[in-house]
Structure formats: C-alpha cells, structure tokens
Amino acid sequence: MSMQTMQTILCRGAVDSAFTAALLSSPRAALQEYNLDAAELSIFADVPAASLNELAGRVEDWRTGRPMQTPQRVFALAS
C-alpha cells in the first residue's frame, strides 16, 4: 500500500464522522473497500484505537519504520 492510501484513510476520517466511528469500532469492516493486506490492516485493526490521532501516530510509525507504539496495558499478576 502506498502512503497515499494511508493518507486517504486518515483524511476521510478527519471529515467523515460516520467513517471515523466505524474505523474506531470496526476497523476491518470500515476498511474493506481499500483492499489492504494483513500487515497494512494490522496498523488500524490489531489494537483498538481511542482516536483518529492515535491511528495517525501508528501510520507515522509505519511510514518512518519505527516499531508500532501500542497503548500500555495492565496485566494481572499471577499469584
């Protein structure tokens, strides 16, 4: 996928609130029309995002080759 496709997705999210809501709640369904491969789709879908800004950060990480930043998770300690 090209950076242009990533930008298209983010720009659409910036102007289309229904698409943004779908992108955040059901990213796989929202992105079907873009024919993303598994690695590309994972940028948007593997870890739930709280905002379009968070998704834009993931795209920037992908663009620059940085490891994907994911929100910290709290794990229960085994007793």
N, C-alpha and C positions, 0 to 999 in steps of 0.2 A: 504494500500500500504506500501511497505517496503521502508526503506531508500535507499536500493539498487536500487529500481526503480527510485527514485528521482535522485540518482547519475548517473544512466544510462542516464536519460534525459539530465542532465546538461553536462555530458561528451560528449554525442553525439553533443550537441550544441557547445561545445568547438572545435570540429574537423570537423563539417559538416556545412559549412556556409549557405547552402540552408535550412537545418533544422532550424538553428538559425533564419534566416529571416522569415520562416514560423511560428516559435514559437513566435516571437515578433509581427508579423502582424495578424496571425490567429491561436492562440494557441489551440482552440478547435479542429480545423481540423488537426493541426500538431500532436496532442497527441491522436488521435483516436485509434491508434494501441496499446496504453498502458492500455486500459480498466480502466481508473481512475474513481473513484466515484465522485460525485458532490463536496464534500469537498476537495478532492485532486486536482481536476481540477481547483477549485477556486484559489488555490495557484498560478497557472500560468495564469489564464484567467480573473479573475474578474476585475483587474485593469491593464490597459495597461502598459507594461514594456518598458523601453528605452534600456535595455541591458541585456545580459546574466548574468552579475554581479548582477544586480538588482534582477533577478529571483533567483540566488543563495542565496542572502540575505533573500529572502522570505522562501526558503527551510530551511535555517538555523534557522529562526524564528520558523518555524513549528517543526523542529527537537528538539529544546530546549524548546518548549512550550511557547515561548514569543508571545505576540499579534502581529499580522501581521503589519508590517510597510508599510504604503502607502505614495506615494508622496503627499506633501501638494497641496491642490487645492485652487484656488482663486474663491471665491463666490461673486457674485454681491450683493451689499447691497440693501435691499428693501427700496424704498423711502417712 
